[in-house]
Amino acid sequence: MSIVAGNWKMFDGPDPHALAGLDAIVCPPYTRLRDCVAAGLTTYAQNVHWEPEGAYTGEISAPMLLELGVTGSLVGHSERRQLFGETDEGVARRTAAALEAGLHVIACVGETLEQREADETQAVLRRQVSVLDEHERLVIAYEPVWAIGTGLTATPEMAQTAHAFIKSLLDVPVLYGGSVKPDNATGLFEQPDVDGALVGGASLDIDSFRAICEAARSRS
């Protein structure tokens, strides 16, 4: 079954009640977590710390999320890596702690444009995936950094190649993330190793998000 998750980033996002009944995961900002849970949505946080509590200003722990009714979290999103200096080691610690606490995790991996042009895509993916362990509640999202928020999208064939490589390293579902829209979703979902999508900007528009979810359901 295809998995679709919407990452609202630092936007309020749509009215959670307007998404009620949608077969998808939503990843709202922390201020909207309670509203999304109350609306009956499968709700993930956008990040989670590896400690259950402590002097970590600005962070949130797995027990705190579980108390709210949140069932999972993104970890290692490219914006966290690129803008906030998160490392592979940190991603591994966050992932392991979240899984141990009982959360589901979508761990993000992907190369920059410079790395792709230098033919380093597989080396980057191998390094990022190598710190993760197979787990029944772990999903990986392949998000080529050069295709996030740029309007550029990896071709279905490029996505398939990357996903197949990731699955050769770790036997878990792999989502594609990188400017997923209704008009390219079907082609992506037709690829045998694309198990769904991590949707950014298009998840903020209810009609677009529904259309992507419908495309995923048709593939299933």
Backbone as JSON Lines, residues from 0, in Angstrom:
{"i":0,"aa":"M","n":[0.85,-1.2,0.0],"ca":[0.0,0.0,0.0],"c":[0.88,1.24,0.0]}
{"i":1,"aa":"S","n":[0.55,2.22,-0.83],"ca":[1.33,3.45,-0.92],"c":[1.1,4.32,0.32]}
{"i":2,"aa":"I","n":[2.15,5.01,0.72],"ca":[2.1,5.92,1.87],"c":[2.26,7.34,1.36]}
{"i":3,"aa":"V","n":[1.37,8.23,1.78],"ca":[1.5,9.64,1.43],"c":[1.56,10.45,2.72]}
{"i":4,"aa":"A","n":[2.58,11.28,2.84],"ca":[2.74,12.14,4.01],"c":[2.89,13.57,3.54]}
{"i":5,"aa":"G","n":[2.2,14.48,4.21],"ca":[2.28,15.89,3.87],"c":[3.08,16.65,4.92]}
{"i":6,"aa":"N","n":[4.18,17.28,4.5],"ca":[5.02,18.06,5.39],"c":[4.65,19.53,5.25]}
{"i":7,"aa":"W","n":[4.0,20.08,6.28],"ca":[3.54,21.46,6.22],"c":[4.64,22.48,6.52]}
{"i":8,"aa":"K","n":[5.8,22.0,6.96],"ca":[6.93,22.88,7.27],"c":[6.49,23.99,8.24]}
{"i":9,"aa":"M","n":[6.96,25.22,8.08],"ca":[6.58,26.29,9.0],"c":[5.41,27.1,8.43]}
{"i":10,"aa":"F","n":[4.35,26.36,8.1],"ca":[3.1,26.96,7.64],"c":[1.98,26.38,8.49]}
{"i":11,"aa":"D","n":[0.93,27.16,8.71],"ca":[-0.2,26.66,9.49],"c":[-0.87,25.47,8.82]}
{"i":12,"aa":"G","n":[-0.91,25.49,7.49],"ca":[-1.53,24.39,6.76],"c":[-3.04,24.54,6.7]}
{"i":13,"aa":"P","n":[-3.7,23.61,6.02],"ca":[-5.15,23.67,5.86],"c":[-5.87,23.31,7.16]}
{"i":14,"aa":"D","n":[-7.15,23.53,7.16],"ca":[-7.99,23.15,8.29],"c":[-7.95,21.63,8.44]}
{"i":15,"aa":"P","n":[-7.46,21.12,9.56],"ca":[-7.37,19.67,9.72],"c":[-8.7,18.95,9.51]}
{"i":16,"aa":"H","n":[-9.79,19.58,9.9],"ca":[-11.1,18.93,9.76],"c":[-11.49,18.75,8.29]}
{"i":17,"aa":"A","n":[-10.94,19.6,7.42],"ca":[-11.21,19.47,5.99],"c":[-10.5,18.26,5.4]}
{"i":18,"aa":"L","n":[-9.54,17.71,6.13],"ca":[-8.81,16.53,5.67],"c":[-9.29,15.25,6.33]}
{"i":19,"aa":"A","n":[-10.31,15.36,7.17],"ca":[-10.81,14.2,7.9],"c":[-11.16,13.07,6.93]}
{"i":20,"aa":"G","n":[-10.73,11.88,7.26],"ca":[-11.01,10.71,6.43],"c":[-10.0,10.47,5.34]}
{"i":21,"aa":"L","n":[-9.05,11.41,5.17],"ca":[-8.03,11.25,4.13],"c":[-7.01,10.2,4.57]}
{"i":22,"aa":"D","n":[-6.7,9.27,3.67],"ca":[-5.76,8.2,3.99],"c":[-4.34,8.72,3.77]}
{"i":23,"aa":"A","n":[-3.86,9.5,4.74],"ca":[-2.55,10.13,4.6],"c":[-2.03,10.5,5.97]}
{"i":24,"aa":"I","n":[-0.75,10.79,6.01],"ca":[-0.08,11.29,7.21],"c":[0.09,12.8,7.05]}
{"i":25,"aa":"V","n":[-0.1,13.54,8.12],"ca":[0.19,14.97,8.08],"c":[1.29,15.28,9.1]}
{"i":26,"aa":"C","n":[2.19,16.18,8.71],"ca":[3.31,16.59,9.56],"c":[3.22,18.1,9.74]}
{"i":27,"aa":"P","n":[2.38,18.56,10.65],"ca":[2.19,20.0,10.84],"c":[3.26,20.57,11.77]}
{"i":28,"aa":"P","n":[3.32,21.91,11.87],"ca":[4.19,22.51,12.88],"c":[3.66,22.15,14.27]}
{"i":29,"aa":"Y","n":[4.51,22.31,15.26],"ca":[4.15,21.87,16.62],"c":[2.84,22.49,17.11]}
{"i":30,"aa":"T","n":[2.56,23.74,16.72],"ca":[1.36,24.42,17.2],"c":[0.07,23.8,16.67]}
{"i":31,"aa":"R","n":[0.16,22.98,15.62],"ca":[-1.04,22.37,15.04],"c":[-1.16,20.88,15.33]}
{"i":32,"aa":"L","n":[-0.21,20.33,16.07],"ca":[-0.25,18.89,16.34],"c":[-1.55,18.48,17.02]}
{"i":33,"aa":"R","n":[-1.91,19.18,18.08],"ca":[-3.11,18.81,18.83],"c":[-4.36,18.88,17.96]}
{"i":34,"aa":"D","n":[-4.46,19.92,17.12],"ca":[-5.62,20.08,16.25],"c":[-5.73,18.92,15.26]}
{"i":35,"aa":"C","n":[-4.59,18.5,14.72],"ca":[-4.6,17.42,13.73],"c":[-4.97,16.09,14.38]}
{"i":36,"aa":"V","n":[-4.44,15.85,15.58],"ca":[-4.8,14.64,16.31],"c":[-6.3,14.64,16.62]}
{"i":37,"aa":"A","n":[-6.8,15.79,17.08],"ca":[-8.22,15.9,17.43],"c":[-9.12,15.67,16.22]}
{"i":38,"aa":"A","n":[-8.63,16.01,15.02],"ca":[-9.41,15.82,13.8],"c":[-9.35,14.39,13.31]}
{"i":39,"aa":"G","n":[-8.63,13.53,14.02],"ca":[-8.55,12.13,13.66],"c":[-7.53,11.81,12.58]}
{"i":40,"aa":"L","n":[-6.61,12.75,12.32],"ca":[-5.6,12.53,11.3],"c":[-4.4,11.77,11.86]}
{"i":41,"aa":"T","n":[-3.78,10.96,11.02],"ca":[-2.51,10.33,11.4],"c":[-1.46,11.41,11.41]}
{"i":42,"aa":"T","n":[-0.97,11.74,12.59],"ca":[-0.17,12.95,12.77],"c":[1.25,12.62,13.19]}
{"i":43,"aa":"Y","n":[2.2,13.15,12.44],"ca":[3.62,13.02,12.75],"c":[4.19,14.42,13.04]}
{"i":44,"aa":"A","n":[5.19,14.47,13.89],"ca":[5.94,15.71,14.1],"c":[6.95,15.88,12.97]}
{"i":45,"aa":"Q","n":[7.57,17.05,12.92],"ca":[8.57,17.31,11.89],"c":[9.98,17.01,12.38]}
{"i":46,"aa":"N","n":[10.13,16.74,13.67],"ca":[11.43,16.37,14.22],"c":[11.22,15.85,15.63]}
{"i":47,"aa":"V","n":[12.21,15.16,16.17],"ca":[12.12,14.63,17.53],"c":[13.53,14.48,18.08]}
{"i":48,"aa":"H","n":[13.71,14.77,19.37],"ca":[15.02,14.65,19.99],"c":[15.26,13.24,20.5]}
{"i":49,"aa":"W","n":[16.55,12.92,20.74],"ca":[16.87,11.56,21.19],"c":[16.73,11.37,22.69]}
{"i":50,"aa":"E","n":[16.67,12.46,23.47],"ca":[16.5,12.33,24.91],"c":[15.02,12.46,25.29]}
{"i":51,"aa":"P","n":[14.58,11.76,26.33],"ca":[13.17,11.86,26.74],"c":[12.83,13.18,27.39]}
{"i":52,"aa":"E","n":[13.84,13.85,27.97],"ca":[13.66,15.18,28.56],"c":[15.04,15.75,28.83]}
{"i":53,"aa":"G","n":[15.09,17.04,29.17],"ca":[16.38,17.63,29.5],"c":[16.5,19.07,29.05]}
{"i":54,"aa":"A","n":[17.7,19.61,29.22],"ca":[17.97,21.02,28.88],"c":[18.32,21.12,27.4]}
{"i":55,"aa":"Y","n":[17.28,20.99,26.55],"ca":[17.46,21.03,25.09],"c":[16.46,22.03,24.52]}
{"i":56,"aa":"T","n":[16.74,23.29,24.72],"ca":[15.82,24.36,24.33],"c":[15.43,24.24,22.86]}
{"i":57,"aa":"G","n":[14.14,24.32,22.59],"ca":[13.65,24.28,21.22],"c":[13.39,22.89,20.69]}
{"i":58,"aa":"E","n":[13.72,21.84,21.47],"ca":[13.51,20.47,21.02],"c":[12.24,19.89,21.62]}
{"i":59,"aa":"I","n":[11.86,18.72,21.13],"ca":[10.69,18.01,21.65],"c":[11.01,16.53,21.68]}
{"i":60,"aa":"S","n":[10.51,15.84,22.68],"ca":[10.88,14.44,22.87],"c":[9.77,13.49,22.41]}
{"i":61,"aa":"A","n":[10.14,12.24,22.22],"ca":[9.17,11.23,21.82],"c":[8.05,11.06,22.86]}
{"i":62,"aa":"P","n":[8.36,10.98,24.16],"ca":[7.27,10.87,25.13],"c":[6.29,12.04,25.09]}
{"i":63,"aa":"M","n":[6.8,13.24,24.84],"ca":[5.91,14.4,24.74],"c":[4.97,14.27,23.55]}
{"i":64,"aa":"L","n":[5.52,13.79,22.42],"ca":[4.69,13.6,21.23],"c":[3.65,12.52,21.45]}
{"i":65,"aa":"L","n":[4.05,11.42,22.05],"ca":[3.11,10.33,22.3],"c":[1.99,10.77,23.24]}
{"i":66,"aa":"E","n":[2.31,11.61,24.19],"ca":[1.3,12.13,25.12],"c":[0.23,12.93,24.39]}
{"i":67,"aa":"L","n":[0.62,13.59,23.3],"ca":[-0.32,14.37,22.5],"c":[-1.17,13.5,21.56]}
{"i":68,"aa":"G","n":[-0.76,12.24,21.4],"ca":[-1.44,11.38,20.44],"c":[-0.77,11.36,19.09]}
{"i":69,"aa":"V","n":[0.42,11.97,18.99],"ca":[1.21,11.94,17.77],"c":[1.82,10.54,17.63]}
{"i":70,"aa":"T","n":[1.8,9.99,16.42],"ca":[2.22,8.6,16.25],"c":[3.56,8.43,15.53]}
{"i":71,"aa":"G","n":[4.16,9.53,15.05],"ca":[5.43,9.39,14.35],"c":[6.11,10.73,14.18]}
{"i":72,"aa":"S","n":[7.24,10.7,13.47],"ca":[7.98,11.94,13.23],"c":[8.83,11.8,11.98]}
{"i":73,"aa":"L","n":[9.02,12.93,11.31],"ca":[10.08,13.03,10.31],"c":[11.41,13.13,11.05]}
{"i":74,"aa":"V","n":[12.46,12.69,10.43],"ca":[13.81,12.83,10.99],"c":[14.76,13.08,9.83]}
{"i":75,"aa":"G","n":[15.69,14.03,10.01],"ca":[16.74,14.25,9.02],"c":[16.29,14.89,7.73]}
{"i":76,"aa":"H","n":[15.2,15.66,7.75],"ca":[14.78,16.35,6.54],"c":[15.94,17.2,6.01]}
{"i":77,"aa":"S","n":[16.03,17.33,4.71],"ca":[17.17,18.04,4.11],"c":[17.29,19.47,4.63]}
{"i":78,"aa":"E","n":[16.16,20.1,4.95],"ca":[16.23,21.46,5.48],"c":[16.85,21.47,6.88]}
{"i":79,"aa":"R","n":[16.62,20.41,7.65],"ca":[17.28,20.29,8.94],"c":[18.78,20.07,8.76]}
{"i":80,"aa":"R","n":[19.14,19.28,7.77],"ca":[20.56,19.03,7.51],"c":[21.25,20.27,6.95]}
{"i":81,"aa":"Q","n":[20.61,20.9,5.95],"ca":[21.25,22.0,5.23],"c":[21.25,23.3,6.03]}
{"i":82,"aa":"L","n":[20.14,23.59,6.71],"ca":[20.0,24.89,7.37],"c":[20.37,24.86,8.84]}
{"i":83,"aa":"F","n":[20.27,23.7,9.47],"ca":[20.47,23.63,10.92],"c":[21.59,22.68,11.33]}
{"i":84,"aa":"G","n":[22.34,22.21,10.36],"ca":[23.55,21.47,10.67],"c":[23.36,20.08,11.24]}
{"i":85,"aa":"E","n":[22.19,19.47,11.04],"ca":[22.0,18.12,11.56],"c":[22.9,17.14,10.8]}
{"i":86,"aa":"T","n":[23.44,16.2,11.54],"ca":[24.4,15.25,10.99],"c":[23.81,13.85,10.88]}
{"i":87,"aa":"D","n":[24.5,12.99,10.16],"ca":[24.07,11.6,10.07],"c":[24.0,10.97,11.45]}
{"i":88,"aa":"E","n":[24.96,11.28,12.31],"ca":[24.96,10.73,13.67],"c":[23.72,11.19,14.44]}
{"i":89,"aa":"G","n":[23.4,12.47,14.32],"ca":[22.22,12.98,15.0],"c":[20.94,12.35,14.47]}
{"i":90,"aa":"V","n":[20.88,12.18,13.17],"ca":[19.71,11.54,12.56],"c":[19.57,10.12,13.08]}
{"i":91,"aa":"A","n":[20.68,9.41,13.2],"ca":[20.64,8.04,13.71],"c":[20.14,8.01,15.15]}
{"i":92,"aa":"R","n":[20.62,8.94,15.97],"ca":[20.2,8.96,17.38],"c":[18.73,9.32,17.51]}
{"i":93,"aa":"R","n":[18.28,10.29,16.74],"ca":[16.86,10.66,16.79],"c":[15.98,9.5,16.33]}
{"i":94,"aa":"T","n":[16.39,8.86,15.25],"ca":[15.61,7.74,14.72],"c":[15.52,6.6,15.71]}
{"i":95,"aa":"A","n":[16.65,6.2,16.26],"ca":[16.69,5.07,17.19],"c":[15.84,5.35,18.43]}
{"i":96,"aa":"A","n":[15.94,6.56,18.97],"ca":[15.19,6.9,20.17],"c":[13.69,6.93,19.9]}
{"i":97,"aa":"A","n":[13.31,7.49,18.76],"ca":[11.89,7.57,18.42],"c":[11.3,6.17,18.24]}
{"i":98,"aa":"L","n":[12.01,5.32,17.53],"ca":[11.52,3.95,17.32],"c":[11.43,3.19,18.64]}
{"i":99,"aa":"E","n":[12.43,3.35,19.48],"ca":[12.43,2.66,20.77],"c":[11.26,3.12,21.63]}
{"i":100,"aa":"A","n":[10.89,4.39,21.51],"ca":[9.79,4.93,22.3],"c":[8.43,4.5,21.77]}
{"i":101,"aa":"G","n":[8.39,4.0,20.53],"ca":[7.13,3.54,19.96],"c":[6.59,4.38,18.83]}
{"i":102,"aa":"L","n":[7.34,5.4,18.41],"ca":[6.91,6.21,17.29],"c":[7.25,5.54,15.96]}
{"i":103,"aa":"H","n":[6.54,5.91,14.93],"ca":[6.94,5.61,13.55],"c":[7.9,6.71,13.11]}
{"i":104,"aa":"V","n":[8.77,6.4,12.17],"ca":[9.75,7.38,11.7],"c":[9.83,7.37,10.19]}
{"i":105,"aa":"I","n":[9.83,8.57,9.6],"ca":[10.19,8.75,8.19],"c":[11.55,9.45,8.19]}
{"i":106,"aa":"A","n":[12.6,8.7,7.87],"ca":[13.95,9.25,7.85],"c":[14.3,9.69,6.44]}
{"i":107,"aa":"C","n":[14.74,10.92,6.3],"ca":[14.97,11.5,4.98],"c":[16.44,11.41,4.57]}
{"i":108,"aa":"V","n":[16.65,11.08,3.32],"ca":[18.0,11.02,2.75],"c":[17.95,11.64,1.36]}
{"i":109,"aa":"G","n":[19.11,12.05,0.85],"ca":[19.13,12.6,-0.5],"c":[20.37,13.44,-0.76]}
{"i":110,"aa":"E","n":[20.67,13.61,-2.04],"ca":[21.89,14.3,-2.45],"c":[21.59,15.72,-2.94]}
{"i":111,"aa":"T","n":[22.61,16.57,-2.88],"ca":[22.51,17.92,-3.43],"c":[22.77,17.87,-4.93]}
{"i":112,"aa":"L","n":[22.53,18.98,-5.61],"ca":[22.79,19.06,-7.05],"c":[24.28,18.86,-7.33]}
{"i":113,"aa":"E","n":[25.13,19.46,-6.5],"ca":[26.58,19.33,-6.7],"c":[27.02,17.87,-6.56]}
{"i":114,"aa":"Q","n":[26.43,17.18,-5.6],"ca":[26.78,15.77,-5.4],"c":[26.29,14.91,-6.57]}
{"i":115,"aa":"R","n":[25.11,15.22,-7.07],"ca":[24.61,14.45,-8.23],"c":[25.5,14.69,-9.44]}
{"i":116,"aa":"E","n":[25.84,15.96,-9.69],"ca":[26.66,16.28,-10.86],"c":[28.06,15.68,-10.76]}
{"i":117,"aa":"A","n":[28.51,15.43,-9.52],"ca":[29.82,14.81,-9.31],"c":[29.72,13.28,-9.27]}
{"i":118,"aa":"D","n":[28.54,12.77,-9.61],"ca":[28.3,11.32,-9.62],"c":[28.52,10.7,-8.24]}
{"i":119,"aa":"E","n":[28.08,11.44,-7.2],"ca":[28.25,10.97,-5.83],"c":[26.94,10.52,-5.19]}
{"i":120,"aa":"T","n":[25.88,10.43,-5.98],"ca":[24.56,10.12,-5.41],"c":[24.58,8.84,-4.59]}
{"i":121,"aa":"Q","n":[25.1,7.76,-5.15],"ca":[25.09,6.5,-4.42],"c":[25.97,6.55,-3.17]}
{"i":122,"aa":"A","n":[27.09,7.23,-3.25],"ca":[27.96,7.34,-2.08],"c":[27.27,8.1,-0.96]}
{"i":123,"aa":"V","n":[26.56,9.16,-1.31],"ca":[25.83,9.95,-0.31],"c":[24.71,9.12,0.31]}
{"i":124,"aa":"L","n":[23.94,8.45,-0.52],"ca":[22.85,7.64,-0.02],"c":[23.37,6.5,0.86]}
{"i":125,"aa":"R","n":[24.45,5.87,0.43],"ca":[25.02,4.79,1.23],"c":[25.43,5.3,2.62]}
{"i":126,"aa":"R","n":[26.07,6.46,2.66],"ca":[26.5,7.02,3.94],"c":[25.31,7.35,4.83]}
{"i":127,"aa":"Q","n":[24.28,7.97,4.26],"ca":[23.14,8.39,5.06],"c":[22.31,7.2,5.53]}
{"i":128,"aa":"V","n":[22.18,6.19,4.69],"ca":[21.38,5.02,5.05],"c":[22.13,4.1,6.0]}
{"i":129,"aa":"S","n":[23.46,4.1,5.92],"ca":[24.26,3.16,6.71],"c":[24.09,3.34,8.21]}
{"i":130,"aa":"V","n":[23.66,4.52,8.66],"ca":[23.52,4.77,10.1],"c":[22.16,4.31,10.63]}
{"i":131,"aa":"L","n":[21.31,3.83,9.74],"ca":[19.97,3.41,10.12],"c":[19.87,1.89,10.16]}
{"i":132,"aa":"D","n":[19.02,1.39,11.05],"ca":[18.78,-0.05,11.16],"c":[17.36,-0.37,10.72]}
{"i":133,"aa":"E","n":[17.21,-1.52,10.1],"ca":[15.89,-1.95,9.64],"c":[14.94,-2.06,10.83]}
{"i":134,"aa":"H","n":[13.72,-1.59,10.63],"ca":[12.71,-1.62,11.7],"c":[11.33,-1.6,11.05]}
{"i":135,"aa":"E","n":[10.39,-2.28,11.67],"ca":[9.05,-2.36,11.08],"c":[8.32,-1.03,11.05]}
{"i":136,"aa":"R","n":[8.75,-0.08,11.88],"ca":[8.12,1.24,11.89],"c":[8.96,2.31,11.22]}
{"i":137,"aa":"L","n":[10.0,1.89,10.5],"ca":[10.86,2.83,9.79],"c":[10.52,2.89,8.31]}
{"i":138,"aa":"V","n":[10.4,4.09,7.81],"ca":[10.24,4.36,6.38],"c":[11.32,5.36,6.0]}
{"i":139,"aa":"I","n":[11.86,5.23,4.81],"ca":[12.84,6.2,4.31],"c":[12.17,7.07,3.24]}
{"i":140,"aa":"A","n":[12.49,8.34,3.25],"ca":[12.05,9.24,2.18],"c":[13.28,9.69,1.4]}
{"i":141,"aa":"Y","n":[13.3,9.38,0.11],"ca":[14.37,9.88,-0.75],"c":[13.95,11.24,-1.27]}
{"i":142,"aa":"E","n":[14.7,12.25,-0.9],"ca":[14.39,13.61,-1.33],"c":[15.64,14.25,-1.91]}
{"i":143,"aa":"P","n":[15.79,14.2,-3.23],"ca":[16.92,14.9,-3.84],"c":[16.84,16.38,-3.48]}
{"i":144,"aa":"V","n":[17.87,16.88,-2.81],"ca":[17.82,18.24,-2.29],"c":[17.56,19.26,-3.38]}
{"i":145,"aa":"W","n":[18.07,18.99,-4.58],"ca":[17.93,19.93,-5.68],"c":[16.49,20.01,-6.21]}
{"i":146,"aa":"A","n":[15.63,19.12,-5.75],"ca":[14.25,19.1,-6.23],"c":[13.25,19.53,-5.17]}
{"i":147,"aa":"I","n":[13.72,20.07,-4.06],"ca":[12.82,20.44,-2.98],"c":[12.51,21.93,-3.05]}
{"i":148,"aa":"G","n":[11.25,22.24,-3.29],"ca":[10.83,23.63,-3.35],"c":[11.34,24.38,-4.55]}
{"i":149,"aa":"T","n":[11.91,23.68,-5.51],"ca":[12.49,24.35,-6.69],"c":[11.6,24.23,-7.92]}
{"i":150,"aa":"G","n":[10.62,23.34,-7.83],"ca":[9.81,23.05,-9.01],"c":[10.43,21.96,-9.87]}
{"i":151,"aa":"L","n":[11.69,21.62,-9.62],"ca":[12.35,20.54,-10.32],"c":[11.97,19.21,-9.67]}
{"i":152,"aa":"T","n":[11.84,18.2,-10.47],"ca":[11.5,16.88,-9.95],"c":[12.37,15.84,-10.64]}
{"i":153,"aa":"A","n":[12.85,14.89,-9.88],"ca":[13.55,13.77,-10.5],"c":[12.58,13.05,-11.43]}
{"i":154,"aa":"T","n":[13.05,12.61,-12.57],"ca":[12.18,11.84,-13.45],"c":[11.79,10.56,-12.73]}
{"i":155,"aa":"P","n":[10.68,9.94,-13.12],"ca":[10.32,8.66,-12.5],"c":[11.45,7.65,-12.57]}
{"i":156,"aa":"E","n":[12.19,7.66,-13.67],"ca":[13.29,6.7,-13.82],"c":[14.43,7.02,-12.84]}
{"i":157,"aa":"M","n":[14.71,8.31,-12.63],"ca":[15.74,8.69,-11.66],"c":[15.33,8.29,-10.26]}
{"i":158,"aa":"A","n":[14.06,8.53,-9.94],"ca":[13.55,8.14,-8.62],"c":[13.64,6.63,-8.43]}
{"i":159,"aa":"Q","n":[13.24,5.88,-9.45],"ca":[13.29,4.42,-9.37],"c":[14.71,3.92,-9.11]}
{"i":160,"aa":"T","n":[15.67,4.48,-9.82],"ca":[17.07,4.06,-9.65],"c":[17.53,4.31,-8.21]}
{"i":161,"aa":"A","n":[17.23,5.49,-7.68],"ca":[17.64,5.81,-6.31],"c":[16.93,4.93,-5.29]}
{"i":162,"aa":"H","n":[15.64,4.72,-5.5],"ca":[14.87,3.9,-4.55],"c":[15.35,2.46,-4.55]}
{"i":163,"aa":"A","n":[15.62,1.92,-5.73],"ca":[16.11,0.54,-5.81],"c":[17.45,0.42,-5.09]}
{"i":164,"aa":"F","n":[18.3,1.43,-5.23],"ca":[19.59,1.39,-4.55],"c":[19.41,1.43,-3.04]}
{"i":165,"aa":"I","n":[18.54,2.32,-2.56],"ca":[18.29,2.41,-1.12],"c":[17.76,1.08,-0.59]}
{"i":166,"aa":"K","n":[16.85,0.46,-1.32],"ca":[16.29,-0.82,-0.87],"c":[17.32,-1.94,-0.9]}
{"i":167,"aa":"S","n":[18.36,-1.8,-1.71],"ca":[19.42,-2.79,-1.7],"c":[20.25,-2.68,-0.43]}
{"i":168,"aa":"L","n":[20.15,-1.52,0.24],"ca":[20.89,-1.29,1.48],"c":[20.06,-1.59,2.71]}
{"i":169,"aa":"L","n":[18.76,-1.32,2.62],"ca":[17.88,-1.47,3.78],"c":[16.49,-1.85,3.28]}
{"i":170,"aa":"D","n":[15.93,-2.91,3.81],"ca":[14.64,-3.42,3.34],"c":[13.49,-2.74,4.07]}
{"i":171,"aa":"V","n":[13.19,-1.5,3.67],"ca":[12.09,-0.74,4.23],"c":[11.39,0.0,3.09]}
{"i":172,"aa":"P","n":[10.14,0.44,3.29],"ca":[9.48,1.23,2.26],"c":[10.23,2.54,2.02]}
{"i":173,"aa":"V","n":[10.2,3.0,0.77],"ca":[10.89,4.24,0.41],"c":[9.92,5.17,-0.31]}
{"i":174,"aa":"L","n":[9.74,6.36,0.23],"ca":[8.89,7.39,-0.36],"c":[9.73,8.34,-1.2]}
{"i":175,"aa":"Y","n":[9.11,8.97,-2.19],"ca":[9.8,10.01,-2.94],"c":[9.35,11.37,-2.45]}
{"i":176,"aa":"G","n":[10.29,12.26,-2.2],"ca":[9.97,13.63,-1.81],"c":[10.77,14.61,-2.63]}
{"i":177,"aa":"G","n":[10.13,15.57,-3.23],"ca":[10.83,16.56,-4.03],"c":[9.92,17.15,-5.08]}
{"i":178,"aa":"S","n":[9.14,18.18,-4.71],"ca":[8.21,18.84,-5.64],"c":[7.2,17.85,-6.23]}
{"i":179,"aa":"V","n":[6.64,17.0,-5.37],"ca":[5.57,16.1,-5.82],"c":[4.3,16.91,-6.0]}
{"i":180,"aa":"K","n":[3.66,16.74,-7.15],"ca":[2.43,17.45,-7.49],"c":[1.45,16.47,-8.12]}
{"i":181,"aa":"P","n":[0.19,16.86,-8.25],"ca":[-0.77,15.95,-8.89],"c":[-0.37,15.53,-10.29]}
{"i":182,"aa":"D","n":[0.3,16.43,-11.04],"ca":[0.61,16.1,-12.43],"c":[1.83,15.21,-12.61]}
{"i":183,"aa":"N","n":[2.61,15.01,-11.55],"ca":[3.73,14.07,-11.69],"c":[3.62,12.86,-10.76]}
{"i":184,"aa":"A","n":[2.61,12.87,-9.9],"ca":[2.48,11.81,-8.89],"c":[2.26,10.44,-9.52]}
{"i":185,"aa":"T","n":[1.38,10.37,-10.52],"ca":[1.06,9.08,-11.11],"c":[2.29,8.41,-11.7]}
{"i":186,"aa":"G","n":[3.09,9.17,-12.45],"ca":[4.3,8.61,-13.05],"c":[5.27,8.11,-12.01]}
{"i":187,"aa":"L","n":[5.37,8.83,-10.89],"ca":[6.25,8.39,-9.81],"c":[5.72,7.11,-9.16]}
{"i":188,"aa":"F","n":[4.41,7.08,-8.9],"ca":[3.83,5.93,-8.22],"c":[3.83,4.67,-9.08]}
{"i":189,"aa":"E","n":[3.99,4.83,-10.39],"ca":[4.03,3.66,-11.27],"c":[5.36,2.9,-11.16]}
{"i":190,"aa":"Q","n":[6.35,3.52,-10.56],"ca":[7.66,2.87,-10.44],"c":[7.61,1.79,-9.35]}
{"i":191,"aa":"P","n":[8.17,0.63,-9.6],"ca":[8.0,-0.5,-8.67],"c":[8.59,-0.28,-7.28]}
{"i":192,"aa":"D","n":[9.61,0.57,-7.16],"ca":[10.23,0.76,-5.85],"c":[9.88,2.09,-5.2]}
{"i":193,"aa":"V","n":[8.91,2.8,-5.77],"ca":[8.41,4.03,-5.16],"c":[7.16,3.67,-4.36]}
{"i":194,"aa":"D","n":[7.27,3.72,-3.05],"ca":[6.2,3.24,-2.16],"c":[5.29,4.35,-1.65]}
{"i":195,"aa":"G","n":[5.41,5.53,-2.23],"ca":[4.58,6.64,-1.81],"c":[5.33,7.94,-1.95]}
{"i":196,"aa":"A","n":[4.85,8.97,-1.24],"ca":[5.44,10.3,-1.41],"c":[5.44,11.07,-0.11]}
{"i":197,"aa":"L","n":[6.5,11.87,0.06],"ca":[6.56,12.89,1.09],"c":[6.33,14.21,0.38]}
{"i":198,"aa":"V","n":[5.17,14.81,0.62],"ca":[4.71,15.96,-0.16],"c":[4.92,17.24,0.63]}
{"i":199,"aa":"G","n":[5.54,18.23,0.0],"ca":[5.77,19.52,0.65],"c":[4.68,20.51,0.33]}
{"i":200,"aa":"G","n":[5.0,21.46,-0.56],"ca":[4.08,22.55,-0.86],"c":[2.68,22.11,-1.28]}
{"i":201,"aa":"A","n":[2.59,21.04,-2.06],"ca":[1.28,20.6,-2.54],"c":[0.38,20.09,-1.42]}
{"i":202,"aa":"S","n":[0.97,19.76,-0.25],"ca":[0.14,19.29,0.86],"c":[-0.58,20.43,1.56]}
{"i":203,"aa":"L","n":[-0.21,21.67,1.24],"ca":[-0.86,22.83,1.84],"c":[-2.16,23.18,1.12]}
{"i":204,"aa":"D","n":[-2.34,22.62,-0.06],"ca":[-3.56,22.83,-0.84],"c":[-4.4,21.55,-0.77]}
{"i":205,"aa":"I","n":[-5.6,21.66,-0.23],"ca":[-6.41,20.46,0.02],"c":[-6.68,19.69,-1.26]}
{"i":206,"aa":"D","n":[-7.04,20.39,-2.33],"ca":[-7.37,19.7,-3.58],"c":[-6.15,18.99,-4.16]}
{"i":207,"aa":"S","n":[-5.0,19.64,-4.12],"ca":[-3.77,19.02,-4.64],"c":[-3.39,17.8,-3.81]}
{"i":208,"aa":"F","n":[-3.48,17.93,-2.49],"ca":[-3.11,16.83,-1.62],"c":[-4.05,15.64,-1.82]}
{"i":209,"aa":"R","n":[-5.33,15.92,-1.95],"ca":[-6.29,14.85,-2.2],"c":[-6.0,14.14,-3.53]}
{"i":210,"aa":"A","n":[-5.64,14.93,-4.54],"ca":[-5.36,14.34,-5.85],"c":[-4.15,13.42,-5.78]}
{"i":211,"aa":"I","n":[-3.13,13.81,-5.04],"ca":[-1.95,12.96,-4.87],"c":[-2.31,11.69,-4.13]}
{"i":212,"aa":"C","n":[-3.13,11.83,-3.1],"ca":[-3.57,10.65,-2.35],"c":[-4.39,9.71,-3.22]}
{"i":213,"aa":"E","n":[-5.22,10.26,-4.11],"ca":[-6.0,9.43,-5.03],"c":[-5.09,8.68,-6.01]}
{"i":214,"aa":"A","n":[-4.04,9.37,-6.47],"ca":[-3.09,8.73,-7.38],"c":[-2.39,7.57,-6.68]}
{"i":215,"aa":"A","n":[-2.07,7.77,-5.41],"ca":[-1.42,6.7,-4.64],"c":[-2.37,5.53,-4.43]}
{"i":216,"aa":"R","n":[-3.63,5.84,-4.16],"ca":[-4.62,4.78,-3.94],"c":[-4.85,3.98,-5.22]}
{"i":217,"aa":"S","n":[-4.82,4.65,-6.37],"ca":[-5.01,3.97,-7.65],"c":[-3.86,3.01,-7.91]}
{"i":218,"aa":"R","n":[-2.65,3.4,-7.5],"ca":[-1.49,2.54,-7.68],"c":[-1.6,1.32,-6.79]}
{"i":219,"aa":"S","n":[-2.15,1.51,-5.58],"ca":[-2.25,0.4,-4.65],"c":[-3.22,-0.66,-5.16]}
